[in-house]
Amino acid sequence: MPLVTVYYWRTLSPLQMALLGQKIPVAVANHLTIDQVREAWLIPDDIEVLFQKGDPRDVRHSDIAIRVEAMHLRHREKIVNDAAKEIGEDVDQILEGLTFFVWIVLAHAGYYEQRREQ
């Protein structure tokens, strides 16, 4: 399950945050899925998005940083730069007037989730 953290130093409107929360899972699922590799299949519901307000003391070069953490798969290595660019293009209109970057980290990691009915 990819985890996306949106760090922001300039104010994002409630509408921008809502739109990013809707658009990012779709973009990440679309651009990190590899159809021929079962382990690389993603759907938007697999992706979590967290928003983190930056501290004014942070050393930074952009208004927004979008960090995508996803499971390392050999096949994803080949597409990671294109995926970052395509995710950026997908959210560019929402972030109009702001500088931003997309950083994808492919991690060797384990994952477990316990879902309970509520």
C-alpha positions, -999 to +999 in steps of 0.1 A: +000+000+000+017+032-011+017+061+014+018+096+001+027+126+022+019+161+009+042+186+027+031+222+022+046+255+033+022+278+015-015+277+024-036+252+005-073+259+003-097+233+016-107+228-020-071+221-031-066+197-003-099+179-011-090+177-048-055+164-040-069+138-017-091+126-046-066+129-074-034+116-059-047+080-052-059+077-087-027+091-102-004+069-080-025+038-088-025+046-125+012+053-128+028+028-104+007-002-116+024-026-139-002-047-156+021-077-163+032-079-127+005-091-103+024-077-072+024-043-088-013-039-093-028-010-074-062+006-070-069+041-056-083+026-024-048+011-018-032+045-015-032+067+017-026+104+015-014+125+045-011+163+047+018+178+067+022+215+072+059+224+070+078+245+095+090+279+085+125+268+096+126+240+071+152+244+043+132+239+011+131+250-025+094+245-034+060+254-019+048+217-020+066+184-018+047+152-027+065+121-014+052+088-026+065+057-007+058+025-025+070-011-023+102-017-042+097-040-072+124-045-098+099-037-126+090-003-109+127+008-111+122+012-149+092+034-146+098+055-114+110+087-132+082+086-157+057+079-129+069+109-109+065+132-139+030+118-148+018+122-112+031+157-112+013+164-145-019+150-130-019+174-100-004+204-117-037+222-124-048+218-087-015+234-076-016+263-101+007+291-091+026+270-066+060+253-071+061+216-063+079+184-069+070+147-067+095+123-051+089+086-054+108+063-029+107+026-037+114+009-004+123-026+005+096-030+032+071-053+047+034-045+050+006-059+071-029-045+076-057-056+099-091-043+087-120-046+111-157-040+102-170-009+120 
